[in-house]
Amino acid sequence: MPDEILETTIASKEPEARRSRRRRGGPTEASPASKAIAFVVLVGGSFLFAYPFLWMIATSLRTRQGVAEGGITIWPVQWEWSNYLDGLSSFPFWQYLGNTLLATLLPVLFTVLASSAVGFAFARIPAPGSGIIFAIVLATMLLPGEVTLVPQFILFRELDMMDSLYPIILPAAFGSPFFIFLFRQFYLRLPQSLADAAMIDGAGWFRTWWSIYLPLSQPIIVAAAVLQFMTSWNNFLAPAIYVNTERWKTFPLALAGFSNANSTDTSLLMATSIVVVLPCILVFFFAQKHIVGGISFTGTK
């Protein structure tokens, strides 16, 4: 009899608990059917987004006849691995790789250091009008790149920096408004006592940022570095405007010329495209947790 009373009490309280959670806006347990539907929708959506890349991989491993007969299938009938060697040997791969690394790694380094320093200054250094200046910095994010394109072109032309990587690298030395905002929000989350203790020990603002705050900002550093890496690696507009000769071409610009010269050989074009885009995919997957963790940490209270 007591067991039956206990079971009846638990059964009567369970719906009431669910209603209470629903009224409070708390999470409710999903039914197996809804979980299955969500799983099917996510898998189908993932396949739709991944299908173009899978088709690129399949096409890069086909012969010319296989490309004509393959259609939209994502499984090559004949595996032609020599397409990668032939595609990369059809243009100066190592020269373009060196130019791309210079135009990518240096902006990543400059952007992280400059954005971190400016974000630390906005977060910890008290100065009159700093809020207004920070608002102006954020307002620059509203300007489309096409608005500043002509003034920058005139500036670098007057500085005699055309047909070089300087117009691509130097703008990163002044930081990015978006990353400045992320670093500022990150540093505001750190205790003020860190800066106070450093000041008591005789450290200046630069030493406090370099020795204390910068080593503690690894999550946001990784997030900013990966996002800037993908932006710089895939940058096509700036090299197309400032680079005029083969000496300083980067991968996106070289790939555009390659597609024009080899438009009939789709397998070589896809093989070269896979090699060019592969570093971004690897970097994103290896650093995905750091990107999400760094950006989400800046938004928490």
C-alpha positions as protocol buffer text, in pm:
chain_id: "A"
residue {
  index: 1
  type: MET
  ca { x: 0 y: 0 z: 0 }
}
residue {
  index: 2
  type: PRO
  ca { x: 272 y: 260 z: 78 }
}
residue {
  index: 3
  type: ASP
  ca { x: 445 y: 176 z: -253 }
}
residue {
  index: 4
  type: GLU
  ca { x: 125 y: 236 z: -446 }
}
residue {
  index: 5
  type: ILE
  ca { x: 72 y: 570 z: -271 }
}
residue {
  index: 6
  type: LEU
  ca { x: 432 y: 672 z: -348 }
}
residue {
  index: 7
  type: GLU
  ca { x: 398 y: 581 z: -717 }
}
residue {
  index: 8
  type: THR
  ca { x: 67 y: 770 z: -738 }
}
residue {
  index: 9
  type: THR
  ca { x: 226 y: 1077 z: -576 }
}
residue {
  index: 10
  type: ILE
  ca { x: 524 y: 1072 z: -814 }
}
residue {
  index: 11
  type: ALA
  ca { x: 298 y: 1029 z: -1117 }
}
residue {
  index: 12
  type: SER
  ca { x: 81 y: 1319 z: -1009 }
}
residue {
  index: 13
  type: LYS
  ca { x: 376 y: 1548 z: -943 }
}
residue {
  index: 14
  type: GLU
  ca { x: 561 y: 1477 z: -1270 }
}
residue {
  index: 15
  type: PRO
  ca { x: 321 y: 1664 z: -1501 }
}
residue {
  index: 16
  type: GLU
  ca { x: 308 y: 1947 z: -1249 }
}
residue {
  index: 17
  type: ALA
  ca { x: 688 y: 1973 z: -1256 }
}
residue {
  index: 18
  type: ARG
  ca { x: 685 y: 1986 z: -1635 }
}
residue {
  index: 19
  type: ARG
  ca { x: 422 y: 2258 z: -1632 }
}
residue {
  index: 20
  type: SER
  ca { x: 628 y: 2450 z: -1377 }
}
residue {
  index: 21
  type: ARG
  ca { x: 939 y: 2430 z: -1598 }
}
residue {
  index: 22
  type: ARG
  ca { x: 734 y: 2544 z: -1897 }
}
residue {
  index: 23
  type: ARG
  ca { x: 597 y: 2842 z: -1703 }
}
residue {
  index: 24
  type: ARG
  ca { x: 950 y: 2939 z: -1594 }
}
residue {
  index: 25
  type: GLY
  ca { x: 1074 y: 2914 z: -1951 }
}
residue {
  index: 26
  type: GLY
  ca { x: 1310 y: 2628 z: -1863 }
}
residue {
  index: 27
  type: PRO
  ca { x: 1415 y: 2354 z: -2106 }
}
residue {
  index: 28
  type: THR
  ca { x: 1173 y: 2069 z: -2162 }
}
residue {
  index: 29
  type: GLU
  ca { x: 1273 y: 1721 z: -2268 }
}
residue {
  index: 30
  type: ALA
  ca { x: 1220 y: 1656 z: -2638 }
}
residue {
  index: 31
  type: SER
  ca { x: 1035 y: 1348 z: -2751 }
}
residue {
  index: 32
  type: PRO
  ca { x: 1215 y: 1073 z: -2947 }
}
residue {
  index: 33
  type: ALA
  ca { x: 1014 y: 1159 z: -3259 }
}
residue {
  index: 34
  type: SER
  ca { x: 1118 y: 1525 z: -3250 }
}
residue {
  index: 35
  type: LYS
  ca { x: 1481 y: 1422 z: -3195 }
}
residue {
  index: 36
  type: ALA
  ca { x: 1466 y: 1191 z: -3496 }
}
residue {
  index: 37
  type: ILE
  ca { x: 1313 y: 1462 z: -3714 }
}
residue {
  index: 38
  type: ALA
  ca { x: 1576 y: 1714 z: -3603 }
}
residue {
  index: 39
  type: PHE
  ca { x: 1852 y: 1461 z: -3676 }
}
residue {
  index: 40
  type: VAL
  ca { x: 1720 y: 1392 z: -4026 }
}
residue {
  index: 41
  type: VAL
  ca { x: 1686 y: 1765 z: -4101 }
}
residue {
  index: 42
  type: LEU
  ca { x: 2040 y: 1838 z: -3978 }
}
residue {
  index: 43
  type: VAL
  ca { x: 2192 y: 1550 z: -4175 }
}
residue {
  index: 44
  type: GLY
  ca { x: 2004 y: 1654 z: -4490 }
}
residue {
  index: 45
  type: GLY
  ca { x: 2105 y: 2018 z: -4451 }
}
residue {
  index: 46
  type: SER
  ca { x: 2467 y: 1921 z: -4386 }
}
residue {
  index: 47
  type: PHE
  ca { x: 2473 y: 1711 z: -4702 }
}
residue {
  index: 48
  type: LEU
  ca { x: 2330 y: 1995 z: -4909 }
}
residue {
  index: 49
  type: PHE
  ca { x: 2600 y: 2232 z: -4785 }
}
residue {
  index: 50
  type: ALA
  ca { x: 2878 y: 1972 z: -4822 }
}
residue {
  index: 51
  type: TYR
  ca { x: 2767 y: 1848 z: -5166 }
}
residue {
  index: 52
  type: PRO
  ca { x: 2953 y: 2114 z: -5372 }
}
residue {
  index: 53
  type: PHE
  ca { x: 3279 y: 2036 z: -5192 }
}
residue {
  index: 54
  type: LEU
  ca { x: 3226 y: 1660 z: -5233 }
}
residue {
  index: 55
  type: TRP
  ca { x: 3159 y: 1716 z: -5603 }
}
residue {
  index: 56
  type: MET
  ca { x: 3484 y: 1916 z: -5628 }
}
residue {
  index: 57
  type: ILE
  ca { x: 3680 y: 1628 z: -5474 }
}
residue {
  index: 58
  type: ALA
  ca { x: 3516 y: 1373 z: -5705 }
}
residue {
  index: 59
  type: THR
  ca { x: 3574 y: 1587 z: -6014 }
}
residue {
  index: 60
  type: SER
  ca { x: 3939 y: 1644 z: -5922 }
}
residue {
  index: 61
  type: LEU
  ca { x: 3993 y: 1266 z: -5941 }
}
residue {
  index: 62
  type: ARG
  ca { x: 3827 y: 1211 z: -6280 }
}
residue {
  index: 63
  type: THR
  ca { x: 3960 y: 1205 z: -6632 }
}
residue {
  index: 64
  type: ARG
  ca { x: 3822 y: 1441 z: -6896 }
}
residue {
  index: 65
  type: GLN
  ca { x: 3594 y: 1167 z: -7018 }
}
residue {
  index: 66
  type: GLY
  ca { x: 3488 y: 1097 z: -6660 }
}
residue {
  index: 67
  type: VAL
  ca { x: 3400 y: 1462 z: -6608 }
}
residue {
  index: 68
  type: ALA
  ca { x: 3177 y: 1455 z: -6916 }
}
residue {
  index: 69
  type: GLU
  ca { x: 3009 y: 1130 z: -6812 }
}
residue {
  index: 70
  type: GLY
  ca { x: 3003 y: 1183 z: -6436 }
}
residue {
  index: 71
  type: GLY
  ca { x: 2739 y: 1452 z: -6424 }
}
residue {
  index: 72
  type: ILE
  ca { x: 2643 y: 1543 z: -6068 }
}
residue {
  index: 73
  type: THR
  ca { x: 2759 y: 1220 z: -5904 }
}
residue {
  index: 74
  type: ILE
  ca { x: 3007 y: 1245 z: -5616 }
}
residue {
  index: 75
  type: TRP
  ca { x: 3192 y: 919 z: -5679 }
}
residue {
  index: 76
  type: PRO
  ca { x: 3459 y: 908 z: -5949 }
}
residue {
  index: 77
  type: VAL
  ca { x: 3456 y: 603 z: -6175 }
}
residue {
  index: 78
  type: GLN
  ca { x: 3826 y: 637 z: -6259 }
}
residue {
  index: 79
  type: TRP
  ca { x: 4070 y: 759 z: -5994 }
}
residue {
  index: 80
  type: GLU
  ca { x: 4312 y: 999 z: -6166 }
}
residue {
  index: 81
  type: TRP
  ca { x: 4549 y: 1109 z: -5887 }
}
residue {
  index: 82
  type: SER
  ca { x: 4788 y: 1266 z: -6137 }
}
residue {
  index: 83
  type: ASN
  ca { x: 4546 y: 1560 z: -6175 }
}
residue {
  index: 84
  type: TYR
  ca { x: 4687 y: 1713 z: -5858 }
}
residue {
  index: 85
  type: LEU
  ca { x: 5046 y: 1691 z: -5978 }
}
residue {
  index: 86
  type: ASP
  ca { x: 4959 y: 1816 z: -6324 }
}
residue {
  index: 87
  type: GLY
  ca { x: 4751 y: 2104 z: -6188 }
}
residue {
  index: 88
  type: LEU
  ca { x: 5015 y: 2225 z: -5944 }
}
residue {
  index: 89
  type: SER
  ca { x: 5297 y: 2192 z: -6195 }
}
residue {
  index: 90
  type: SER
  ca { x: 5113 y: 2404 z: -6453 }
}
residue {
  index: 91
  type: PHE
  ca { x: 5198 y: 2727 z: -6266 }
}
residue {
  index: 92
  type: PRO
  ca { x: 5473 y: 2839 z: -6020 }
}
residue {
  index: 93
  type: PHE
  ca { x: 5313 y: 2684 z: -5712 }
}
residue {
  index: 94
  type: TRP
  ca { x: 5593 y: 2747 z: -5461 }
}
residue {
  index: 95
  type: GLN
  ca { x: 5630 y: 3112 z: -5560 }
}
residue {
  index: 96
  type: TYR
  ca { x: 5257 y: 3172 z: -5517 }
}
residue {
  index: 97
  type: LEU
  ca { x: 5263 y: 2977 z: -5190 }
}
residue {
  index: 98
  type: GLY
  ca { x: 5537 y: 3202 z: -5050 }
}
residue {
  index: 99
  type: ASN
  ca { x: 5349 y: 3516 z: -5155 }
}
residue {
  index: 100
  type: THR
  ca { x: 5027 y: 3384 z: -5000 }
}
residue {
  index: 101
  type: LEU
  ca { x: 5199 y: 3297 z: -4673 }
}
residue {
  index: 102
  type: LEU
  ca { x: 5351 y: 3645 z: -4655 }
}
residue {
  index: 103
  type: ALA
  ca { x: 5016 y: 3807 z: -4732 }
}
residue {
  index: 104
  type: THR
  ca { x: 4845 y: 3587 z: -4470 }
}
residue {
  index: 105
  type: LEU
  ca { x: 5074 y: 3526 z: -4174 }
}
residue {
  index: 106
  type: LEU
  ca { x: 5200 y: 3883 z: -4138 }
}
residue {
  index: 107
  type: PRO
  ca { x: 4847 y: 4033 z: -4136 }
}
residue {
  index: 108
  type: VAL
  ca { x: 4747 y: 3769 z: -3881 }
}
residue {
  index: 109
  type: LEU
  ca { x: 5037 y: 3866 z: -3654 }
}
residue {
  index: 110
  type: PHE
  ca { x: 4984 y: 4241 z: -3696 }
}
residue {
  index: 111
  type: THR
  ca { x: 4608 y: 4222 z: -3651 }
}
residue {
  index: 112
  type: VAL
  ca { x: 4628 y: 4017 z: -3332 }
}
residue {
  index: 113
  type: LEU
  ca { x: 4894 y: 4237 z: -3169 }
}
residue {
  index: 114
  type: ALA
  ca { x: 4741 y: 4571 z: -3272 }
}
residue {
  index: 115
  type: SER
  ca { x: 4383 y: 4472 z: -3189 }
}
residue {
  index: 116
  type: SER
  ca { x: 4489 y: 4329 z: -2854 }
}
residue {
  index: 117
  type: ALA
  ca { x: 4682 y: 4642 z: -2758 }
}
residue {
  index: 118
  type: VAL
  ca { x: 4401 y: 4878 z: -2858 }
}
residue {
  index: 119
  type: GLY
  ca { x: 4140 y: 4658 z: -2692 }
}
residue {
  index: 120
  type: PHE
  ca { x: 4345 y: 4658 z: -2369 }
}
residue {
  index: 121
  type: ALA
  ca { x: 4372 y: 5037 z: -2383 }
}
residue {
  index: 122
  type: PHE
  ca { x: 3995 y: 5077 z: -2420 }
}
residue {
  index: 123
  type: ALA
  ca { x: 3928 y: 4824 z: -2144 }
}
residue {
  index: 124
  type: ARG
  ca { x: 4178 y: 4925 z: -1874 }
}
residue {
  index: 125
  type: ILE
  ca { x: 4341 y: 5262 z: -1938 }
}
residue {
  index: 126
  type: PRO
  ca { x: 4120 y: 5546 z: -1807 }
}
residue {
  index: 127
  type: ALA
  ca { x: 4119 y: 5838 z: -2049 }
}
residue {
  index: 128
  type: PRO
  ca { x: 3875 y: 6123 z: -2111 }
}
residue {
  index: 129
  type: GLY
  ca { x: 3665 y: 6063 z: -2421 }
}
residue {
  index: 130
  type: SER
  ca { x: 3766 y: 5697 z: -2456 }
}
residue {
  index: 131
  type: GLY
  ca { x: 3400 y: 5596 z: -2490 }
}
residue {
  index: 132
  type: ILE
  ca { x: 3350 y: 5836 z: -2780 }
}
residue {
  index: 133
  type: ILE
  ca { x: 3668 y: 5716 z: -2951 }
}
residue {
  index: 134
  type: PHE
  ca { x: 3559 y: 5355 z: -2908 }
}
residue {
  index: 135
  type: ALA
  ca { x: 3221 y: 5438 z: -3062 }
}
residue {
  index: 136
  type: ILE
  ca { x: 3399 y: 5597 z: -3359 }
}
residue {
  index: 137
  type: VAL
  ca { x: 3613 y: 5283 z: -3400 }
}
residue {
  index: 138
  type: LEU
  ca { x: 3302 y: 5065 z: -3402 }
}
residue {
  index: 139
  type: ALA
  ca { x: 3132 y: 5303 z: -3645 }
}
residue {
  index: 140
  type: THR
  ca { x: 3401 y: 5231 z: -3903 }
}
residue {
  index: 141
  type: MET
  ca { x: 3258 y: 4880 z: -3928 }
}
residue {
  index: 142
  type: LEU
  ca { x: 2953 y: 5034 z: -4097 }
}
residue {
  index: 143
  type: LEU
  ca { x: 3164 y: 5163 z: -4386 }
}
residue {
  index: 144
  type: PRO
  ca { x: 3168 y: 4925 z: -4685 }
}
residue {
  index: 145
  type: GLY
  ca { x: 3509 y: 4835 z: -4817 }
}
residue {
  index: 146
  type: GLU
  ca { x: 3424 y: 4992 z: -5151 }
}
residue {
  index: 147
  type: VAL
  ca { x: 3402 y: 5336 z: -4985 }
}
residue {
  index: 148
  type: THR
  ca { x: 3766 y: 5332 z: -4870 }
}
residue {
  index: 149
  type: LEU
  ca { x: 3898 y: 5144 z: -5172 }
}
residue {
  index: 150
  type: VAL
  ca { x: 3973 y: 5448 z: -5390 }
}
residue {
  index: 151
  type: PRO
  ca { x: 4140 y: 5656 z: -5112 }
}
residue {
  index: 152
  type: GLN
  ca { x: 4358 y: 5361 z: -5017 }
}
residue {
  index: 153
  type: PHE
  ca { x: 4454 y: 5305 z: -5379 }
}
residue {
  index: 154
  type: ILE
  ca { x: 4556 y: 5671 z: -5419 }
}
residue {
  index: 155
  type: LEU
  ca { x: 4751 y: 5656 z: -5091 }
}
residue {
  index: 156
  type: PHE
  ca { x: 4955 y: 5348 z: -5183 }
}
residue {
  index: 157
  type: ARG
  ca { x: 5011 y: 5479 z: -5536 }
}
residue {
  index: 158
  type: GLU
  ca { x: 5154 y: 5803 z: -5397 }
}
residue {
  index: 159
  type: LEU
  ca { x: 5373 y: 5598 z: -5161 }
}
residue {
  index: 160
  type: ASP
  ca { x: 5505 y: 5402 z: -5463 }
}
residue {
  index: 161
  type: MET
  ca { x: 5389 y: 5069 z: -5320 }
}
residue {
  index: 162
  type: MET
  ca { x: 5203 y: 4940 z: -5624 }
}
residue {
  index: 163
  type: ASP
  ca { x: 5281 y: 4590 z: -5752 }
}
residue {
  index: 164
  type: SER
  ca { x: 5391 y: 4469 z: -5408 }
}
residue {
  index: 165
  type: LEU
  ca { x: 5244 y: 4307 z: -5098 }
}
residue {
  index: 166
  type: TYR
  ca { x: 5272 y: 4622 z: -4886 }
}
residue {
  index: 167
  type: PRO
  ca { x: 4914 y: 4741 z: -4957 }
}
residue {
  index: 168
  type: ILE
  ca { x: 4791 y: 4398 z: -4847 }
}
residue {
  index: 169
  type: ILE
  ca { x: 5003 y: 4369 z: -4530 }
}
residue {
  index: 170
  type: LEU
  ca { x: 5029 y: 4723 z: -4390 }
}
residue {
  index: 171
  type: PRO
  ca { x: 4656 y: 4790 z: -4323 }
}
residue {
  index: 172
  type: ALA
  ca { x: 4657 y: 4500 z: -4076 }
}
residue {
  index: 173
  type: ALA
  ca { x: 4915 y: 4680 z: -3860 }
}
residue {
  index: 174
  type: PHE
  ca { x: 4639 y: 4919 z: -3746 }
}
residue {
  index: 175
  type: GLY
  ca { x: 4412 y: 4645 z: -3617 }
}
residue {
  index: 176
  type: SER
  ca { x: 4054 y: 4552 z: -3699 }
}
residue {
  index: 177
  type: PRO
  ca { x: 3749 y: 4717 z: -3539 }
}
residue {
  index: 178
  type: PHE
  ca { x: 3576 y: 4384 z: -3493 }
}
residue {
  index: 179
  type: PHE
  ca { x: 3875 y: 4224 z: -3321 }
}
residue {
  index: 180
  type: ILE
  ca { x: 3934 y: 4537 z: -3112 }
}
residue {
  index: 181
  type: PHE
  ca { x: 3579 y: 4499 z: -2986 }
}
residue {
  index: 182
  type: LEU
  ca { x: 3635 y: 4129 z: -2907 }
}
residue {
  index: 183
  type: PHE
  ca { x: 3959 y: 4194 z: -2719 }
}
residue {
  index: 184
  type: ARG
  ca { x: 3804 y: 4481 z: -2523 }
}
residue {
  index: 185
  type: GLN
  ca { x: 3512 y: 4266 z: -2414 }
}
residue {
  index: 186
  type: PHE
  ca { x: 3751 y: 3985 z: -2321 }
}
residue {
  index: 187
  type: TYR
  ca { x: 3973 y: 4210 z: -2110 }
}
residue {
  index: 188
  type: LEU
  ca { x: 3672 y: 4358 z: -1933 }
}
residue {
  index: 189
  type: ARG
  ca { x: 3594 y: 4007 z: -1812 }
}
residue {
  index: 190
  type: LEU
  ca { x: 3935 y: 3975 z: -1645 }
}
residue {
  index: 191
  type: PRO
  ca { x: 3969 y: 4105 z: -1286 }
}
residue {
  index: 192
  type: GLN
  ca { x: 4074 y: 4467 z: -1242 }
}
residue {
  index: 193
  type: SER
  ca { x: 4299 y: 4348 z: -959 }
}
residue {
  index: 194
  type: LEU
  ca { x: 4544 y: 4210 z: -1217 }
}
residue {
  index: 195
  type: ALA
  ca { x: 4618 y: 4557 z: -1351 }
}
residue {
  index: 196
  type: ASP
  ca { x: 4621 y: 4706 z: -999 }
}
residue {
  index: 197
  type: ALA
  ca { x: 4872 y: 4448 z: -876 }
}
residue {
  index: 198
  type: ALA
  ca { x: 5095 y: 4512 z: -1178 }
}
residue {
  index: 199
  type: MET
  ca { x: 5087 y: 4886 z: -1114 }
}
residue {
  index: 200
  type: ILE
  ca { x: 5181 y: 4831 z: -749 }
}
residue {
  index: 201
  type: ASP
  ca { x: 5478 y: 4623 z: -860 }
}
residue {
  index: 202
  type: GLY
  ca { x: 5594 y: 4908 z: -1083 }
}
residue {
  index: 203
  type: ALA
  ca { x: 5483 y: 4779 z: -1423 }
}
residue {
  index: 204
  type: GLY
  ca { x: 5363 y: 5027 z: -1683 }
}
residue {
  index: 205
  type: TRP
  ca { x: 5065 y: 4986 z: -1909 }
}
residue {
  index: 206
  type: PHE
  ca { x: 5267 y: 4821 z: -2186 }
}
residue {
  index: 207
  type: ARG
  ca { x: 5429 y: 4574 z: -1948 }
}
residue {
  index: 208
  type: THR
  ca { x: 5092 y: 4496 z: -1792 }
}
residue {
  index: 209
  type: TRP
  ca { x: 4944 y: 4421 z: -2132 }
}
residue {
  index: 210
  type: TRP
  ca { x: 5242 y: 4226 z: -2265 }
}
residue {
  index: 211
  type: SER
  ca { x: 5325 y: 4019 z: -1955 }
}
residue {
  index: 212
  type: ILE
  ca { x: 4984 y: 3967 z: -1792 }
}
residue {
  index: 213
  type: TYR
  ca { x: 4684 y: 4030 z: -2016 }
}
residue {
  index: 214
  type: LEU
  ca { x: 4822 y: 3903 z: -2347 }
}
residue {
  index: 215
  type: PRO
  ca { x: 4925 y: 3557 z: -2212 }
}
residue {
  index: 216
  type: LEU
  ca { x: 4580 y: 3519 z: -2053 }
}
residue {
  index: 217
  type: SER
  ca { x: 4395 y: 3595 z: -2377 }
}
residue {
  index: 218
  type: GLN
  ca { x: 4480 y: 3272 z: -2560 }
}
residue {
  index: 219
  type: PRO
  ca { x: 4117 y: 3182 z: -2650 }
}
residue {
  index: 220
  type: ILE
  ca { x: 4042 y: 3514 z: -2817 }
}
residue {
  index: 221
  type: ILE
  ca { x: 4389 y: 3522 z: -2978 }
}
residue {
  index: 222
  type: VAL
  ca { x: 4321 y: 3187 z: -3145 }
}
residue {
  index: 223
  type: ALA
  ca { x: 3975 y: 3299 z: -3256 }
}
residue {
  index: 224
  type: ALA
  ca { x: 4103 y: 3626 z: -3403 }
}
residue {
  index: 225
  type: ALA
  ca { x: 4403 y: 3456 z: -3567 }
}
residue {
  index: 226
  type: VAL
  ca { x: 4191 y: 3189 z: -3736 }
}
residue {
  index: 227
  type: LEU
  ca { x: 3929 y: 3434 z: -3862 }
}
residue {
  index: 228
  type: GLN
  ca { x: 4197 y: 3670 z: -3995 }
}
residue {
  index: 229
  type: PHE
  ca { x: 4384 y: 3377 z: -4151 }
}
residue {
  index: 230
  type: MET
  ca { x: 4081 y: 3270 z: -4352 }
}
residue {
  index: 231
  type: THR
  ca { x: 4011 y: 3629 z: -4455 }
}
residue {
  index: 232
  type: SER
  ca { x: 4367 y: 3697 z: -4570 }
}
residue {
  index: 233
  type: TRP
  ca { x: 4416 y: 3357 z: -4735 }
}
residue {
  index: 234
  type: ASN
  ca { x: 4104 y: 3402 z: -4949 }
}
residue {
  index: 235
  type: ASN
  ca { x: 4163 y: 3771 z: -5019 }
}
residue {
  index: 236
  type: PHE
  ca { x: 4118 y: 3828 z: -5391 }
}
residue {
  index: 237
  type: LEU
  ca { x: 4018 y: 4192 z: -5427 }
}
residue {
  index: 238
  type: ALA
  ca { x: 4331 y: 4355 z: -5282 }
}
residue {
  index: 239
  type: PRO
  ca { x: 4582 y: 4149 z: -5487 }
}
residue {
  index: 240
  type: ALA
  ca { x: 4372 y: 4204 z: -5799 }
}
residue {
  index: 241
  type: ILE
  ca { x: 4396 y: 4582 z: -5748 }
}
residue {
  index: 242
  type: TYR
  ca { x: 4755 y: 4626 z: -5630 }
}
residue {
  index: 243
  type: VAL
  ca { x: 4944 y: 4334 z: -5794 }
}
residue {
  index: 244
  type: ASN
  ca { x: 5017 y: 4369 z: -6165 }
}
residue {
  index: 245
  type: THR
  ca { x: 5287 y: 4111 z: -6235 }
}
residue {
  index: 246
  type: GLU
  ca { x: 5345 y: 3741 z: -6172 }
}
residue {
  index: 247
  type: ARG
  ca { x: 5610 y: 3817 z: -5908 }
}
residue {
  index: 248
  type: TRP
  ca { x: 5366 y: 3892 z: -5624 }
}
residue {
  index: 249
  type: LYS
  ca { x: 5057 y: 3696 z: -5720 }
}
residue {
  index: 250
  type: THR
  ca { x: 4879 y: 3507 z: -5442 }
}
residue {
  index: 251
  type: PHE
  ca { x: 4676 y: 3187 z: -5468 }
}
residue {
  index: 252
  type: PRO
  ca { x: 4330 y: 3346 z: -5517 }
}
residue {
  index: 253
  type: LEU
  ca { x: 4461 y: 3570 z: -5794 }
}
residue {
  index: 254
  type: ALA
  ca { x: 4661 y: 3289 z: -5953 }
}
residue {
  index: 255
  type: LEU
  ca { x: 4361 y: 3056 z: -5934 }
}
residue {
  index: 256
  type: ALA
  ca { x: 4149 y: 3308 z: -6124 }
}
residue {
  index: 257
  type: GLY
  ca { x: 4410 y: 3320 z: -6400 }
}
residue {
  index: 258
  type: PHE
  ca { x: 4438 y: 2941 z: -6394 }
}
residue {
  index: 259
  type: SER
  ca { x: 4063 y: 2903 z: -6444 }
}
residue {
  index: 260
  type: ASN
  ca { x: 4075 y: 3132 z: -6747 }
}
residue {
  index: 261
  type: ALA
  ca { x: 4365 y: 2943 z: -6905 }
}
residue {
  index: 262
  type: ASN
  ca { x: 4234 y: 2594 z: -6824 }
}
residue {
  index: 263
  type: SER
  ca { x: 3860 y: 2643 z: -6834 }
}
residue {
  index: 264
  type: THR
  ca { x: 3816 y: 2332 z: -7049 }
}
residue {
  index: 265
  type: ASP
  ca { x: 4009 y: 2103 z: -6811 }
}
residue {
  index: 266
  type: THR
  ca { x: 3770 y: 2093 z: -6517 }
}
residue {
  index: 267
  type: SER
  ca { x: 3952 y: 1815 z: -6332 }
}
residue {
  index: 268
  type: LEU
  ca { x: 4279 y: 2014 z: -6311 }
}
residue {
  index: 269
  type: LEU
  ca { x: 4089 y: 2325 z: -6202 }
}
residue {
  index: 270
  type: MET
  ca { x: 3909 y: 2135 z: -5924 }
}
residue {
  index: 271
  type: ALA
  ca { x: 4231 y: 1968 z: -5809 }
}
residue {
  index: 272
  type: THR
  ca { x: 4408 y: 2303 z: -5781 }
}
residue {
  index: 273
  type: SER
  ca { x: 4108 y: 2455 z: -5603 }
}
residue {
  index: 274
  type: ILE
  ca { x: 4108 y: 2172 z: -5346 }
}
residue {
  index: 275
  type: VAL
  ca { x: 4475 y: 2233 z: -5267 }
}
residue {
  index: 276
  type: VAL
  ca { x: 4418 y: 2608 z: -5229 }
}
residue {
  index: 277
  type: VAL
  ca { x: 4115 y: 2576 z: -5002 }
}
residue {
  index: 278
  type: LEU
  ca { x: 4247 y: 2284 z: -4793 }
}
residue {
  index: 279
  type: PRO
  ca { x: 4450 y: 2494 z: -4541 }
}
residue {
  index: 280
  type: CYS
  ca { x: 4142 y: 2698 z: -4445 }
}
residue {
  index: 281
  type: ILE
  ca { x: 3940 y: 2382 z: -4388 }
}
residue {
  index: 282
  type: LEU
  ca { x: 4209 y: 2222 z: -4172 }
}
residue {
  index: 283
  type: VAL
  ca { x: 4269 y: 2536 z: -3967 }
}
residue {
  index: 284
  type: PHE
  ca { x: 3897 y: 2585 z: -3907 }
}
residue {
  index: 285
  type: PHE
  ca { x: 3834 y: 2226 z: -3794 }
}
residue {
  index: 286
  type: PHE
  ca { x: 4135 y: 2212 z: -3564 }
}
residue {
  index: 287
  type: ALA
  ca { x: 4057 y: 2549 z: -3404 }
}
residue {
  index: 288
  type: GLN
  ca { x: 3676 y: 2535 z: -3408 }
}
residue {
  index: 289
  type: LYS
  ca { x: 3642 y: 2491 z: -3032 }
}
residue {
  index: 290
  type: HIS
  ca { x: 3877 y: 2781 z: -2964 }
}
residue {
  index: 291
  type: ILE
  ca { x: 3681 y: 3007 z: -3200 }
}
residue {
  index: 292
  type: VAL
  ca { x: 3348 y: 2931 z: -3034 }
}
residue {
  index: 293
  type: GLY
  ca { x: 3497 y: 2946 z: -2684 }
}
residue {
  index: 294
  type: GLY
  ca { x: 3680 y: 3274 z: -2740 }
}
residue {
  index: 295
  type: ILE
  ca { x: 3388 y: 3456 z: -2896 }
}
residue {
  index: 296
  type: SER
  ca { x: 3129 y: 3321 z: -2652 }
}
residue {
  index: 297
  type: PHE
  ca { x: 3348 y: 3417 z: -2355 }
}
residue {
  index: 298
  type: THR
  ca { x: 3353 y: 3780 z: -2468 }
}
residue {
  index: 299
  type: GLY
  ca { x: 2973 y: 3794 z: -2457 }
}
residue {
  index: 300
  type: THR
  ca { x: 2919 y: 3645 z: -2111 }
}
residue {
  index: 301
  type: LYS
  ca { x: 2872 y: 3843 z: -1795 }
}
